[in-house]
Amino acid sequence: MIGDTLLIAFYAAIGAAGAGLVGAAALRGLRNRSVSVSLAVVAAVTVAAMLAGTMLVSRAMFLSEHDLWVVTMVCSMAAAVSLVVALLLGRSVVRGSRELAEATRALGEDGSFTPPATAPTAELAQLSRQLAATSTKLAASRERERALETSRRELVAWISHDLRTPLAGLQAMTEALEDGMVDDPRVYLTRIRAEVGRMSGMVGDLFELSRIQAGVLALSPTRMSVYDLVGDAIAGVDALAREHGVRLVGRGVDAVPVEVDGREMSRVLANLLVNAIRRTPADGTVAVSAHREADRVVLSVTDGCGGIAPEDLPRVFDTGWRGTDARTPPAGAGLGLAIVRGIVEAHRGRAEVCNVPGGCRFEVHLPAVV
């Protein structure tokens, strides 16, 4: 009895395996056809495997001609009906895949993706969600690209304006010197040196920003104290603060360690301090503080600029941003804060700005070290 059962199972497996091999070859040959053809082949192979196994077992059992005919008719009708039902049920999958294909085509043409209302399978629903997420990311990327292109155009316009004015002055002064029309050439030489220095600084900022945006800013981090870093930065801008009548105050500068590139981070603090001093009116105060919060070190520079318009706060660190009526445009090219953000992010930190009573506060968040 057990032997007969095993023999029946063997014949059924042989018939189903043969149909499966034929179906696999058919699917391989039709792999570049539509999903409806593939579903039809899969349904036909499934029905054919059942039919082949049943017929092979029936013949092996040596049924009478009548019984064999009855089994053959029953299996054939069941196979035909099963195939039709499978194809009808597969139409919803085909229709869903076509709707998803149309929505995906729109994503390639205009960047928008509207997922189908319903998805016939979990896989198509997951694919639809992933495409919707991709569409959202692409829209955000295009928005960032437009904002970047706008800032680049503004930067080119401002740089051209800032260079045209001193170049015209340099040309006029050199022509006057050549023509001998100047009583005291030293005055003009001093002005020429000052203008050349200003333009040299502008070119240096452009070069630094280009290195940051290209991702080739080389850092040499060393362990140092924030207290020393802030002290050196304040000493470097003390003369400028006295010239503008601004008080520099170090409030709560803790001696916490950080691992940073000292030269680049000094530039960050110098840019923030110079920016704050130039925007703070005479007899105003620029306060610097530094402390540790959990796994980060926070350095802040607070000025008395009067505040930044709320709608401009997200643009403060953009390349070429110079401010609005709430913050008089600076004399530079609008690169200082963009350089600040780039250097801080290269240190795996972040730069932020917020309004405070009477001014604004710039914060630099850096990873803390043990």
C-alpha positions as a LaTeX table, in Angstrom:
\begin{tabular}{lrrr}
\hline
Residue & $x$ (\AA) & $y$ (\AA) & $z$ (\AA) \\
\hline
Met1 & 0.00 & 0.00 & 0.00 \\
Ile2 & 2.80 & 2.38 & 0.87 \\
Gly3 & 4.65 & 1.40 & $-2.28$ \\
Asp4 & 1.61 & 2.18 & $-4.47$ \\
Thr5 & 1.21 & 5.56 & $-2.78$ \\
Leu6 & 4.85 & 6.41 & $-3.40$ \\
Leu7 & 4.52 & 5.30 & $-7.02$ \\
Ile8 & 1.48 & 7.52 & $-7.53$ \\
Ala9 & 3.29 & 10.46 & $-5.95$ \\
Phe10 & 6.31 & 9.78 & $-8.18$ \\
Tyr11 & 4.22 & 9.78 & $-11.37$ \\
Ala12 & 2.40 & 12.98 & $-10.30$ \\
Ala13 & 5.71 & 14.69 & $-9.56$ \\
Ile14 & 7.16 & 13.61 & $-12.92$ \\
Gly15 & 4.18 & 15.04 & $-14.80$ \\
Ala16 & 4.16 & 18.31 & $-12.87$ \\
Ala17 & 7.95 & 18.70 & $-13.17$ \\
Gly18 & 7.81 & 18.19 & $-16.92$ \\
Ala19 & 5.12 & 20.85 & $-17.30$ \\
Gly20 & 7.13 & 23.16 & $-15.01$ \\
Leu21 & 10.28 & 22.81 & $-17.11$ \\
Val22 & 8.35 & 23.62 & $-20.27$ \\
Gly23 & 6.80 & 26.63 & $-18.53$ \\
Ala24 & 10.20 & 27.87 & $-17.30$ \\
Ala25 & 11.55 & 27.70 & $-20.83$ \\
Ala26 & 8.49 & 29.57 & $-22.12$ \\
Leu27 & 8.86 & 32.30 & $-19.49$ \\
Arg28 & 12.53 & 32.69 & $-20.36$ \\
Gly29 & 11.70 & 33.09 & $-24.02$ \\
Leu30 & 8.93 & 35.61 & $-23.24$ \\
Arg31 & 10.80 & 37.59 & $-20.56$ \\
Asn32 & 10.70 & 40.78 & $-22.66$ \\
Arg33 & 6.95 & 40.60 & $-23.21$ \\
Ser34 & 4.21 & 42.26 & $-21.17$ \\
Val35 & 3.19 & 41.20 & $-17.69$ \\
Ser36 & $-0.15$ & 39.94 & $-19.05$ \\
Val37 & 1.67 & 37.38 & $-21.21$ \\
Ser38 & 3.78 & 36.30 & $-18.24$ \\
Leu39 & 0.69 & 35.89 & $-16.05$ \\
Ala40 & $-1.00$ & 33.86 & $-18.79$ \\
Val41 & 2.03 & 31.57 & $-19.02$ \\
Val42 & 2.17 & 31.14 & $-15.25$ \\
Ala43 & $-1.52$ & 30.28 & $-15.11$ \\
Ala44 & $-1.21$ & 27.86 & $-18.04$ \\
Val45 & 1.84 & 26.17 & $-16.50$ \\
Thr46 & 0.06 & 25.74 & $-13.16$ \\
Val47 & $-2.98$ & 24.18 & $-14.77$ \\
Ala48 & $-0.83$ & 22.10 & $-17.13$ \\
Ala49 & 1.26 & 20.76 & $-14.24$ \\
Met50 & $-1.87$ & 19.62 & $-12.39$ \\
Leu51 & $-3.35$ & 18.14 & $-15.55$ \\
Ala52 & $-0.13$ & 16.35 & $-16.55$ \\
Gly53 & 0.36 & 14.83 & $-13.11$ \\
Thr54 & $-3.26$ & 13.65 & $-12.93$ \\
Met55 & $-3.26$ & 12.15 & $-16.43$ \\
Leu56 & 0.06 & 10.37 & $-15.90$ \\
Val57 & $-1.18$ & 8.80 & $-12.67$ \\
Ser58 & $-4.47$ & 7.83 & $-14.31$ \\
Arg59 & $-2.69$ & 6.01 & $-17.14$ \\
Ala60 & $-0.31$ & 4.34 & $-14.74$ \\
Met61 & $-3.26$ & 2.95 & $-12.76$ \\
Phe62 & $-4.43$ & 1.00 & $-15.84$ \\
Leu63 & $-7.96$ & 2.31 & $-15.74$ \\
Ser64 & $-10.54$ & 1.04 & $-18.23$ \\
Glu65 & $-11.06$ & 2.98 & $-21.42$ \\
His66 & $-14.33$ & 4.43 & $-20.12$ \\
Asp67 & $-12.89$ & 5.43 & $-16.75$ \\
Leu68 & $-9.83$ & 6.94 & $-18.41$ \\
Trp69 & $-12.05$ & 8.95 & $-20.77$ \\
Val70 & $-14.13$ & 10.22 & $-17.84$ \\
Val71 & $-11.02$ & 11.27 & $-15.89$ \\
Thr72 & $-9.60$ & 12.94 & $-18.99$ \\
Met73 & $-12.80$ & 14.92 & $-19.64$ \\
Val74 & $-13.16$ & 15.98 & $-16.00$ \\
Cys75 & $-9.52$ & 17.10 & $-15.78$ \\
Ser76 & $-9.68$ & 18.88 & $-19.13$ \\
Met77 & $-12.82$ & 20.81 & $-18.22$ \\
Ala78 & $-11.41$ & 21.68 & $-14.79$ \\
Ala79 & $-8.16$ & 22.81 & $-16.39$ \\
Ala80 & $-9.96$ & 24.99 & $-18.95$ \\
Val81 & $-12.18$ & 26.61 & $-16.35$ \\
Ser82 & $-9.23$ & 27.12 & $-13.97$ \\
Leu83 & $-7.21$ & 28.75 & $-16.75$ \\
Val84 & $-10.02$ & 31.15 & $-17.64$ \\
Val85 & $-10.61$ & 32.07 & $-13.99$ \\
Ala86 & $-6.87$ & 32.65 & $-13.45$ \\
Leu87 & $-6.67$ & 34.91 & $-16.49$ \\
Leu88 & $-9.74$ & 36.89 & $-15.40$ \\
Leu89 & $-8.33$ & 37.36 & $-11.90$ \\
Gly90 & $-4.96$ & 38.38 & $-13.35$ \\
Arg91 & $-6.56$ & 41.23 & $-15.31$ \\
Ser92 & $-6.67$ & 43.38 & $-12.18$ \\
Val93 & $-2.94$ & 42.90 & $-11.70$ \\
Val94 & $-2.30$ & 43.81 & $-15.35$ \\
Arg95 & $-4.55$ & 46.86 & $-15.08$ \\
Gly96 & $-2.80$ & 48.00 & $-11.89$ \\
Ser97 & 0.63 & 47.60 & $-13.45$ \\
Arg98 & $-0.45$ & 49.62 & $-16.49$ \\
Glu99 & $-1.81$ & 52.42 & $-14.30$ \\
Leu100 & 1.45 & 52.45 & $-12.35$ \\
Ala101 & 3.41 & 52.55 & $-15.61$ \\
Glu102 & 1.41 & 55.58 & $-16.79$ \\
Ala103 & 2.01 & 57.36 & $-13.49$ \\
Thr104 & 5.73 & 56.54 & $-13.70$ \\
Arg105 & 5.88 & 57.91 & $-17.26$ \\
Ala106 & 4.56 & 61.22 & $-15.93$ \\
Leu107 & 7.35 & 61.16 & $-13.32$ \\
Gly108 & 9.90 & 60.96 & $-16.11$ \\
Glu109 & 8.29 & 63.71 & $-18.18$ \\
Asp110 & 7.40 & 66.47 & $-15.74$ \\
Gly111 & 8.71 & 65.14 & $-12.43$ \\
Ser112 & 5.28 & 64.67 & $-10.86$ \\
Phe113 & 3.92 & 61.34 & $-9.66$ \\
Thr114 & 0.32 & 60.63 & $-8.77$ \\
Pro115 & 0.01 & 57.09 & $-7.42$ \\
Pro116 & $-2.96$ & 54.97 & $-8.57$ \\
Ala117 & $-5.96$ & 54.97 & $-6.26$ \\
Thr118 & $-5.60$ & 51.24 & $-5.52$ \\
Ala119 & $-2.90$ & 48.67 & $-6.10$ \\
Pro120 & $-3.84$ & 45.02 & $-6.80$ \\
Thr121 & $-0.81$ & 43.56 & $-5.02$ \\
Ala122 & 1.36 & 44.43 & $-2.02$ \\
Glu123 & 4.43 & 44.63 & $-4.26$ \\
Leu124 & 2.84 & 47.18 & $-6.58$ \\
Ala125 & 1.62 & 49.16 & $-3.57$ \\
Gln126 & 5.16 & 49.20 & $-2.13$ \\
Leu127 & 6.57 & 50.25 & $-5.50$ \\
Ser128 & 3.98 & 53.02 & $-5.71$ \\
Arg129 & 4.95 & 54.32 & $-2.27$ \\
Gln130 & 8.63 & 54.27 & $-3.17$ \\
Leu131 & 7.97 & 56.16 & $-6.39$ \\
Ala132 & 5.92 & 58.74 & $-4.48$ \\
Ala133 & 8.79 & 59.19 & $-2.01$ \\
Thr134 & 11.23 & 59.52 & $-4.90$ \\
Ser135 & 8.99 & 62.13 & $-6.52$ \\
Thr136 & 8.97 & 64.14 & $-3.29$ \\
Lys137 & 12.76 & 63.98 & $-3.04$ \\
Leu138 & 13.14 & 65.03 & $-6.68$ \\
Ala139 & 10.81 & 68.00 & $-6.13$ \\
Ala140 & 12.85 & 69.08 & $-3.10$ \\
Ser141 & 16.06 & 68.64 & $-5.08$ \\
Arg142 & 14.72 & 70.76 & $-7.94$ \\
Glu143 & 13.69 & 73.45 & $-5.47$ \\
Arg144 & 17.16 & 73.45 & $-3.92$ \\
Glu145 & 18.70 & 73.63 & $-7.39$ \\
Arg146 & 16.53 & 76.61 & $-8.31$ \\
Ala147 & 17.44 & 78.36 & $-5.07$ \\
Leu148 & 21.11 & 77.61 & $-5.65$ \\
Glu149 & 20.95 & 78.89 & $-9.21$ \\
Thr150 & 19.23 & 82.06 & $-8.02$ \\
Ser151 & 21.90 & 82.64 & $-5.38$ \\
Arg152 & 24.62 & 82.03 & $-7.97$ \\
Arg153 & 23.13 & 84.61 & $-10.32$ \\
Glu154 & 22.85 & 87.09 & $-7.47$ \\
Leu155 & 26.42 & 86.33 & $-6.44$ \\
Val156 & 27.75 & 86.92 & $-9.95$ \\
Ala157 & 25.83 & 90.22 & $-10.15$ \\
Trp158 & 27.06 & 91.39 & $-6.75$ \\
Ile159 & 30.65 & 90.31 & $-7.34$ \\
Ser160 & 30.64 & 92.12 & $-10.69$ \\
His161 & 29.33 & 95.27 & $-9.03$ \\
Asp162 & 31.77 & 95.03 & $-6.12$ \\
Leu163 & 34.72 & 94.57 & $-8.45$ \\
Arg164 & 33.69 & 97.20 & $-10.97$ \\
Thr165 & 33.70 & 100.03 & $-8.45$ \\
Pro166 & 37.20 & 99.53 & $-6.98$ \\
Leu167 & 38.64 & 98.71 & $-10.41$ \\
Ala168 & 37.29 & 101.97 & $-11.77$ \\
Gly169 & 38.83 & 103.80 & $-8.79$ \\
Leu170 & 42.16 & 102.02 & $-9.26$ \\
Gln171 & 42.18 & 102.92 & $-12.93$ \\
Ala172 & 41.48 & 106.56 & $-12.19$ \\
Met173 & 44.16 & 106.75 & $-9.48$ \\
Thr174 & 46.81 & 105.04 & $-11.63$ \\
Glu175 & 46.05 & 107.37 & $-14.54$ \\
Ala176 & 46.37 & 110.36 & $-12.23$ \\
Leu177 & 49.70 & 109.06 & $-10.96$ \\
Glu178 & 50.93 & 108.47 & $-14.51$ \\
Asp179 & 49.94 & 111.98 & $-15.57$ \\
Gly180 & 51.65 & 113.52 & $-12.53$ \\
Met181 & 48.45 & 115.17 & $-11.35$ \\
Val182 & 48.84 & 114.11 & $-7.70$ \\
Asp183 & 50.63 & 116.30 & $-5.20$ \\
Asp184 & 51.15 & 113.51 & $-2.68$ \\
Pro185 & 51.36 & 110.08 & $-4.39$ \\
Arg186 & 51.50 & 108.34 & $-1.00$ \\
Val187 & 47.81 & 109.08 & $-0.44$ \\
Tyr188 & 46.84 & 107.35 & $-3.66$ \\
Leu189 & 49.25 & 104.48 & $-2.99$ \\
Thr190 & 47.62 & 103.89 & 0.38 \\
Arg191 & 44.17 & 103.85 & $-1.20$ \\
Ile192 & 45.36 & 101.51 & $-3.95$ \\
Arg193 & 46.82 & 99.15 & $-1.37$ \\
Ala194 & 43.55 & 99.15 & 0.57 \\
Glu195 & 41.45 & 98.42 & $-2.52$ \\
Val196 & 43.81 & 95.68 & $-3.66$ \\
Gly197 & 43.64 & 94.13 & $-0.20$ \\
Arg198 & 39.86 & 94.20 & $-0.24$ \\
Met199 & 39.67 & 92.58 & $-3.68$ \\
Ser200 & 42.27 & 90.02 & $-2.64$ \\
Gly201 & 40.11 & 89.09 & 0.34 \\
Met202 & 37.09 & 88.75 & $-1.95$ \\
Val203 & 38.99 & 86.43 & $-4.29$ \\
Gly204 & 40.19 & 84.42 & $-1.29$ \\
Asp205 & 36.60 & 83.99 & $-0.12$ \\
Leu206 & 35.57 & 82.82 & $-3.58$ \\
Phe207 & 38.38 & 80.29 & $-3.65$ \\
Glu208 & 37.51 & 79.01 & $-0.18$ \\
Leu209 & 33.85 & 78.69 & $-1.09$ \\
Ser210 & 34.68 & 76.84 & $-4.31$ \\
Arg211 & 36.75 & 74.32 & $-2.32$ \\
Ile212 & 33.91 & 73.83 & 0.14 \\
Gln213 & 31.27 & 73.33 & $-2.55$ \\
Ala214 & 33.55 & 70.96 & $-4.47$ \\
Gly215 & 34.07 & 68.88 & $-1.31$ \\
Val216 & 37.86 & 69.22 & $-1.41$ \\
Leu217 & 38.32 & 71.23 & 1.77 \\
Ala218 & 41.22 & 69.49 & 3.50 \\
Leu219 & 40.98 & 69.52 & 7.30 \\
Ser220 & 43.73 & 68.82 & 9.82 \\
Pro221 & 41.81 & 68.35 & 13.08 \\
Thr222 & 43.61 & 68.60 & 16.38 \\
Arg223 & 42.40 & 68.55 & 19.96 \\
Met224 & 42.14 & 72.03 & 21.47 \\
Ser225 & 40.21 & 73.99 & 24.06 \\
Val226 & 37.24 & 76.10 & 23.02 \\
Tyr227 & 38.40 & 78.70 & 25.53 \\
Asp228 & 41.67 & 79.21 & 23.64 \\
Leu229 & 39.91 & 79.19 & 20.28 \\
Val230 & 37.45 & 81.90 & 21.32 \\
Gly231 & 40.17 & 83.93 & 23.03 \\
Asp232 & 42.31 & 84.02 & 19.89 \\
Ala233 & 39.31 & 84.97 & 17.76 \\
Ile234 & 38.35 & 87.85 & 20.07 \\
Ala235 & 41.92 & 89.12 & 20.12 \\
Gly236 & 41.99 & 89.09 & 16.34 \\
Val237 & 38.96 & 91.39 & 15.97 \\
Asp238 & 39.53 & 93.59 & 19.02 \\
Ala239 & 40.95 & 96.46 & 16.93 \\
Leu240 & 37.94 & 96.36 & 14.58 \\
Ala241 & 35.56 & 96.41 & 17.55 \\
Arg242 & 37.29 & 99.47 & 19.03 \\
Glu243 & 37.15 & 101.19 & 15.66 \\
His244 & 33.38 & 100.69 & 15.52 \\
Gly245 & 32.85 & 101.48 & 19.19 \\
Val246 & 31.54 & 97.98 & 19.93 \\
Arg247 & 32.20 & 96.09 & 23.17 \\
Leu248 & 33.32 & 92.47 & 22.92 \\
Val249 & 32.17 & 90.31 & 25.82 \\
Gly250 & 32.99 & 86.68 & 26.55 \\
Arg251 & 30.08 & 85.29 & 28.55 \\
Gly252 & 30.38 & 81.78 & 29.91 \\
Val253 & 33.14 & 80.48 & 27.66 \\
Asp254 & 33.85 & 77.04 & 29.13 \\
Ala255 & 37.18 & 75.30 & 28.63 \\
Val256 & 35.69 & 72.27 & 26.88 \\
Pro257 & 37.78 & 70.28 & 24.37 \\
Val258 & 36.94 & 69.97 & 20.67 \\
Glu259 & 38.70 & 68.28 & 17.78 \\
Val260 & 38.76 & 70.76 & 14.90 \\
Asp261 & 40.99 & 72.32 & 12.31 \\
Gly262 & 42.22 & 75.35 & 14.24 \\
Arg263 & 42.83 & 77.54 & 11.18 \\
Glu264 & 39.45 & 76.85 & 9.59 \\
Met265 & 37.51 & 77.15 & 12.83 \\
Ser266 & 39.28 & 80.42 & 13.61 \\
Arg267 & 38.01 & 81.64 & 10.27 \\
Val268 & 34.49 & 80.63 & 11.24 \\
Leu269 & 34.62 & 82.62 & 14.47 \\
Ala270 & 36.35 & 85.56 & 12.76 \\
Asn271 & 33.64 & 85.71 & 10.08 \\
Leu272 & 30.89 & 85.63 & 12.70 \\
Leu273 & 32.55 & 88.24 & 14.88 \\
Val274 & 33.37 & 90.62 & 12.03 \\
Asn275 & 29.83 & 90.25 & 10.73 \\
Ala276 & 28.42 & 90.97 & 14.21 \\
Ile277 & 30.68 & 93.98 & 14.83 \\
Arg278 & 29.81 & 95.60 & 11.51 \\
Arg279 & 26.07 & 95.15 & 12.11 \\
Thr280 & 26.05 & 96.33 & 15.72 \\
Pro281 & 25.70 & 100.09 & 16.23 \\
Ala282 & 28.25 & 102.09 & 18.21 \\
Asp283 & 28.12 & 101.52 & 21.99 \\
Gly284 & 26.55 & 98.14 & 21.28 \\
Thr285 & 27.73 & 94.77 & 22.56 \\
Val286 & 28.77 & 91.57 & 20.82 \\
Ala287 & 28.71 & 88.60 & 23.21 \\
Val288 & 30.51 & 85.30 & 22.69 \\
Ser289 & 29.76 & 82.16 & 24.67 \\
Ala290 & 30.66 & 78.47 & 24.52 \\
His291 & 29.38 & 75.53 & 26.51 \\
Arg292 & 28.76 & 71.82 & 26.25 \\
Glu293 & 25.31 & 70.31 & 25.74 \\
Ala294 & 25.21 & 66.50 & 25.96 \\
Asp295 & 27.29 & 65.23 & 23.00 \\
Arg296 & 27.96 & 68.60 & 21.38 \\
Val297 & 29.72 & 71.91 & 22.00 \\
Val298 & 27.77 & 75.08 & 21.22 \\
Leu299 & 29.56 & 78.32 & 20.34 \\
Ser300 & 27.34 & 81.39 & 19.96 \\
Val301 & 27.86 & 84.99 & 18.83 \\
Thr302 & 25.11 & 87.45 & 19.76 \\
Asp303 & 24.99 & 90.92 & 18.18 \\
Gly304 & 22.81 & 94.02 & 18.32 \\
Cys305 & 21.87 & 94.24 & 14.65 \\
Gly306 & 18.17 & 94.70 & 15.33 \\
Gly307 & 17.19 & 91.27 & 14.04 \\
Ile308 & 16.64 & 89.54 & 10.72 \\
Ala309 & 13.30 & 89.37 & 8.96 \\
Pro310 & 11.70 & 85.98 & 9.76 \\
Glu311 & 11.24 & 85.16 & 6.08 \\
Asp312 & 14.99 & 85.70 & 5.53 \\
Leu313 & 16.21 & 83.47 & 8.37 \\
Pro314 & 16.33 & 80.31 & 6.19 \\
Arg315 & 18.47 & 82.17 & 3.62 \\
Val316 & 21.07 & 83.66 & 5.94 \\
Phe317 & 23.71 & 81.01 & 5.14 \\
Asp318 & 22.97 & 80.96 & 1.39 \\
Thr319 & 25.75 & 81.95 & $-0.98$ \\
Gly320 & 25.56 & 85.66 & $-1.77$ \\
Trp321 & 22.87 & 86.50 & 0.81 \\
Arg322 & 23.25 & 90.08 & 2.01 \\
Gly323 & 20.15 & 90.71 & 4.03 \\
Thr324 & 17.11 & 92.96 & 3.77 \\
Asp325 & 16.04 & 96.27 & 5.26 \\
Ala326 & 16.31 & 94.75 & 8.72 \\
Arg327 & 20.00 & 94.13 & 8.13 \\
Thr328 & 21.95 & 96.56 & 5.95 \\
Pro329 & 23.80 & 94.74 & 3.12 \\
Pro330 & 27.45 & 94.22 & 4.07 \\
Ala331 & 30.42 & 95.57 & 2.22 \\
Gly332 & 31.59 & 92.09 & 1.21 \\
Ala333 & 30.26 & 89.72 & $-1.40$ \\
Gly334 & 27.90 & 87.85 & 0.89 \\
Leu335 & 30.21 & 84.83 & 1.18 \\
Gly336 & 31.21 & 84.93 & 4.85 \\
Leu337 & 28.22 & 83.09 & 6.29 \\
Ala338 & 28.17 & 80.56 & 3.43 \\
Ile339 & 31.82 & 79.79 & 4.24 \\
Val340 & 30.89 & 79.47 & 7.92 \\
Arg341 & 28.24 & 76.86 & 7.17 \\
Gly342 & 30.52 & 74.95 & 4.78 \\
Ile343 & 33.40 & 74.72 & 7.26 \\
Val344 & 31.12 & 73.77 & 10.15 \\
Glu345 & 29.41 & 71.04 & 8.12 \\
Ala346 & 32.83 & 69.74 & 7.06 \\
His347 & 33.44 & 69.24 & 10.80 \\
Arg348 & 30.20 & 67.21 & 11.02 \\
Gly349 & 28.47 & 70.10 & 12.78 \\
Arg350 & 25.78 & 72.60 & 11.92 \\
Ala351 & 25.33 & 76.37 & 11.93 \\
Glu352 & 22.10 & 78.06 & 13.02 \\
Val353 & 20.74 & 81.57 & 13.50 \\
Cys354 & 17.81 & 82.95 & 15.48 \\
Asn355 & 16.51 & 86.34 & 16.51 \\
Val356 & 16.92 & 87.56 & 20.08 \\
Pro357 & 15.77 & 90.82 & 21.68 \\
Gly358 & 17.67 & 93.62 & 19.96 \\
Gly359 & 19.62 & 91.44 & 17.56 \\
Cys360 & 20.32 & 87.88 & 16.52 \\
Arg361 & 22.40 & 84.95 & 17.70 \\
Phe362 & 24.53 & 82.71 & 15.48 \\
Glu363 & 25.25 & 79.26 & 16.89 \\
Val364 & 27.85 & 76.71 & 15.81 \\
His365 & 27.22 & 73.14 & 16.99 \\
Leu366 & 30.27 & 70.86 & 16.97 \\
Pro367 & 30.68 & 67.23 & 18.06 \\
Ala368 & 32.06 & 67.00 & 21.58 \\
Val369 & 35.04 & 64.86 & 22.47 \\
Val370 & 35.78 & 63.04 & 25.71 \\
\hline
\end{tabular}
